Amino acid sequence: MNSRVLAALAASVLGLAGCSSSSSANQKVPATFATQVAQVCASNLARYPTIGSFPYSNFNPHDPSASQLPAVGAYFAGNQRSIQPFESALTALGEPSTDANSWNNVKTLVVSFYGNAIAQKNAALASNVSAFVSLVKQNQTLTNQLKAAATRAGISVTGPCANEF
């Protein structure tokens, strides 16, 4: 499995409806708020470190073998972060003084992203190839939407939040 595919799968473990920001393209959350978001991401990463290595080096998430999926699901289960503490920590930040709409969009996408990860794990554990492939495709769309929304809001997707978004 190439590192990009593995990273996408890992992100879904660590883990959207099509939402768009209604804020001005020039308006972003304050830099101090974006720093606080990065601190929440870093804290979540420290709380839920990755456990073990992915079980298949040549796994193709777009054409998986049903016999491989239970091991993939078990890996996902062992590495799955809980959304509740992360969502609570993000919500505890409150509303930024600017661009609250974009921030709320990011939070909504984060919850959907984590929900997709749970569904992928469950599909893999059930050896449901068609559901798993569909969820992998949805995850790619959600990841793109989330990274775009965070970038528009002025939240870095290259720091600690790269592994959360």
Secondary structure, DSSP 8 states (H G I E B T S, - for coil): --HHHHHHHHHHH---------S-TT----HHHHHHHHHHHHHHHHHS---S--S-TT--TTS--TTTHHHHHHHHHHH---HHHHHHHHHHT---SS-HHHHHHHHHHHHHHHHHHHHHHHHHHTT-HHHHHHHHHHHHHHHHHHHHHHHHHT--SSSGGGGT-
